[in-house]
Each structure stands twice: as C-alpha cells, then as structure tokens.
C-alpha cells in the first residue's frame, strides 16, 4: 500500500474511532437516543463494506498478476455452490412448513448447508495438510 493511502486510511480510522467514542459518551449521558447509534452503526457497516470491496479492487488494478489467484478462488467458490445446488434436494418435511415457504427455498437451504459442509471439510483438510507437510519438511 502506498504511503499516502496508508496515511489517509489511518486518519480516517482515527476520525471514525473518535466519532464513535463521542457518540458513545453522548448516548450514555442521554444526550442522544438509540436511533442515532443505530444509524451510526449502519454508516460504519456501509463504510466497511465499501472499503472491503473497493480497496482490493484498487490493489488488483495496481497488481494484475495477483488477480489470477483471486479469480481461481472465486471460480472454485462458484463451483462449490453449483455442486451444492445440484446435490441439494427440494423435499419439504411437514414440520418445516412454518419456516420454509416452498420447495425452491428448501433447495436453497439445502444448498447452503451442503456448501457449508464442503467448505468446512475443505478448511479442516487444509489445516491437516499444512500441519503434516510442516512435520515432513
């Protein structure tokens, strides 16, 4: 990260921290209501979301060779979700009728669970592989 961008981000971080501390003090002294705190939380959430999307794109724009790994990871994630969607069933048990609207939603819930299992086992496998490979070296 460049020196200028790093300095701007540090100043922004401290400004947001200061505003948050000030709002916290004002809230506890009952000068402002809970609605103000909730709106501030929404603002922080959207700032964080924008930063999480925009800053990696800026980095990839400056380093296009690094985009290859990101694209491979994104494609692998899409493949996992497609496999999970194909494997998921759309059957509905009567006890879940209050929670799930129909077979389409049941299939999406199943897809999410199967994708979670695949990614979870993949993460566990990666940790085990990493540990074993370090022991062998």
C-alpha positions in Angstrom: 0.0 0.0 0.0 1.3 3.4 -0.8 2.4 5.8 1.9 -0.2 8.4 1.0 -3.1 5.9 1.0 -1.9 4.4 4.3 -1.8 7.8 5.9 -5.3 8.7 4.7 -6.7 5.4 5.9 -5.0 5.9 9.4 -6.5 9.4 9.7 -9.9 8.1 8.6 -9.7 5.2 11.1 -8.9 7.6 14.0 -11.7 10.0 12.9 -14.3 7.2 12.9 -13.0 6.0 16.2 -13.2 9.5 17.7 -16.8 10.0 16.4 -17.8 6.6 17.7 -16.3 7.4 21.2 -18.1 10.8 21.2 -21.4 9.2 20.2 -20.9 6.5 22.9 -20.4 9.2 25.6 -23.4 11.2 24.3 -25.5 8.1 24.4 -24.6 7.2 27.9 -25.2 10.8 29.1 -28.6 10.5 27.4 -27.9 13.4 25.1 -28.8 11.3 22.0 -31.1 8.4 21.6 -30.6 4.8 20.4 -31.7 5.7 16.9 -28.6 7.8 16.4 -26.4 5.0 17.5 -28.2 2.6 15.2 -27.8 5.0 12.2 -24.1 5.4 13.1 -23.7 1.6 13.1 -25.4 1.4 9.6 -22.9 4.1 8.4 -19.9 2.2 9.8 -21.3 -1.0 8.2 -21.6 0.6 4.8 -18.1 2.2 5.0 -16.6 -1.1 6.0 -18.4 -2.9 3.1 -17.3 -0.3 0.6 -13.7 -0.5 1.9 -13.8 -4.3 1.7 -14.9 -4.1 -1.9 -13.0 -1.0 -3.3 -9.6 -1.4 -1.7 -8.9 -4.9 -3.0 -10.0 -3.8 -6.5 -7.5 -0.9 -6.3 -4.8 -3.3 -5.2 -5.7 -5.7 -8.1 -5.6 -2.8 -10.5 -2.1 -2.0 -9.4 -1.0 -5.7 -9.4 -2.9 -7.5 -12.2 -0.7 -10.6 -11.8 -2.1 -11.1 -8.3 -5.6 -11.2 -9.8 -5.0 -14.8 -11.0 -5.2 -16.3 -7.5 -8.3 -14.3 -6.7 -10.1 -15.4 -9.8 -9.1 -19.0 -9.2 -10.5 -18.8 -5.7 -13.7 -17.1 -6.9 -14.2 -19.8 -9.6 -13.7 -22.5 -7.0 -16.3 -21.0 -4.7 -18.8 -20.8 -7.6 -18.1 -24.4 -8.4 -18.7 -25.5 -4.8 -22.1 -23.6 -4.8 -23.1 -25.1 -8.1 -22.3 -28.6 -7.0 -24.1 -28.0 -3.7 -27.2 -26.7 -5.6 -27.3 -29.7 -7.9 -26.9 -32.2 -5.0 -29.5 -30.4 -2.7 -33.0 -31.9 -2.6 -36.2 -29.9 -2.6 -38.3 -32.1 -0.4 -40.3 -30.5 2.4 -41.0 -32.1 5.7 -44.3 -31.0 7.3 -42.6 -29.8 10.5 -40.6 -27.2 8.5 -43.6 -25.7 6.7 -43.7 -22.8 9.1 -40.1 -21.9 8.4 -39.6 -22.6 4.7 -42.0 -21.3 2.0 -41.7 -23.9 -0.6 -39.5 -26.4 -2.5 -37.4 -23.7 -4.0 -36.5 -22.3 -0.6 -35.9 -25.8 0.7 -33.4 -26.4 -2.2 -31.6 -23.1 -1.4 -31.4 -24.0 2.3 -30.0 -27.4 1.4 -27.5 -25.8 -1.0 -26.3 -23.5 1.8 -25.9 -26.4 4.2 -24.1 -28.6 1.7 -21.8 -25.8 0.7 -21.0 -25.1 4.3 -20.1 -28.8 4.8 -17.9 -28.8 1.7 -16.1 -25.6 2.7 -15.8 -26.7 6.3 -14.3 -30.0 5.5 -12.0 -28.3 2.9 -10.8 -25.9 5.6 -10.1 -28.8 8.0 -8.4 -30.7 5.3 -6.2 -27.7 4.5 -5.2 -27.3 8.2 -4.4 -31.0 8.5 -2.4 -31.0 5.2 -0.5 -27.9 6.3 0.4 -29.4 9.6 1.5 -32.8 8.1 3.6 -31.1 5.4 5.4 -29.0 8.0 6.2 -32.1 10.0 7.6 -33.9 6.9 9.9 -31.0 6.0 
